[in-house]
Amino acid sequence: MTGIRSFKSVLAMSSAIVACSLATMGHAQSVPETTAQKEARAAGNTTDTDTPPASPALPPEQSVTDAPLAADVPDIVVTGFRASLNSAINIKRTQTATVDVIKAEDIAEFPDLNLAESLQRIPGVSISRVNGEGRNISVRGLGPDYTRVRINGMEAIGTTGGTDNSGGVNRGRGFDFNIFSSDLFNSIAVRKTATADVEEGSLGGTVDLQSSRPFDYKKATAVISASASYNDLREKVTPKISGLITKTSDDGRFGVLLSVAYEERAIKEEGANITRWTYGGFNAGFNAASRLPGKTLAQINDPNPVTGLYHPRIPGLVSYDIFQKRLG
């Protein structure tokens, strides 16, 4: 009996030792309280110190739905002025000489009366005017007689029937650009330097005028343009109309094009005419001219080009009433 009691005592002591060890291990694994936790517990807060901090609140879940697709947008094709600029630039790029080109779209952007006024927009080209509109051109400072003109590759003659304000007809080599409306041509090229593929005949430049062709258009086309002008001296309105119609066959081997331009101009010019200057022997007993500084009456009346006083030989006023018709 004594042995059994001793064994029970040993077991009781072992159990106490194991319980003490477990209590020590549990105390070693506990996390020490922070100062904030101690203050909260002292204030009566019973929050568990082992509870991890709450995660931040997440936004409410949003549902994503596909937006309705927009209606199909048709293709947009840009033609006209931009295509005209690209065509002119490509021609200049492929040429080895100095060439300037303007297309029909460029001409239509400005209210040019004739070809001369369209050409004046090219660098190095200047024009002379008659009756208020351009007539002849000068290229690189050289006059109309040194400019060669070709129409669709064929040589154009200078005596074309153009007249000045006094009815004079052109008898020189200069080409009259005022006989053509600018609406009749699709392309105008000015060659300022000589090349082997262009025949000689001009020191100033060569002007190539190219009219519209049926195969320049991909489908049947009809174009019409109308405008009017007013001259306040004549107090009259004059019309200007041009049109083009073209059609090609379905196989693209045959085409027809018809273009026409008609214009009327009613203008009036007023000015003074001196009919040359002369000098000497004109005072006729009046001494008003003798009051000029450094001039005596004898010197003024002396027919000497150095000391004499110049005056209009036959002074007068002129007035021109002009009515023109241009058909091409």
Buried (B, 14 or more C-beta within 10 A) or exposed (E): EEEEEEEEEEEEEEEEEEEEEEEEEEEEEEEEEEEEBEEBEEEEEEEEEEEEEEEEEEEEEEEEEEEEEEEEEEEEEEEEEEEBEEBBEEBBEEBEBBBBBBBBBBBBEEEBBBBBBBBBBBEBBBBEEBBEBBBBBBBBEEBBBBBBBBBEEEEBEBEBEBBEBEEEEBEEBBBBBBBBBBBBBBBBBBBBEBEEEBEEBBBBBBBBBBBBEBEBBEEEBEBEEEEEBEBEEBEBEBEBBBBBBBBBEEEEEEBEBEBBBBBBBBBBBEEEEEEEEBBBEBBEEEEEBBEEEEBEBEBBBBEEEEBBBEBEEEEEEEEEEBEBEBEB
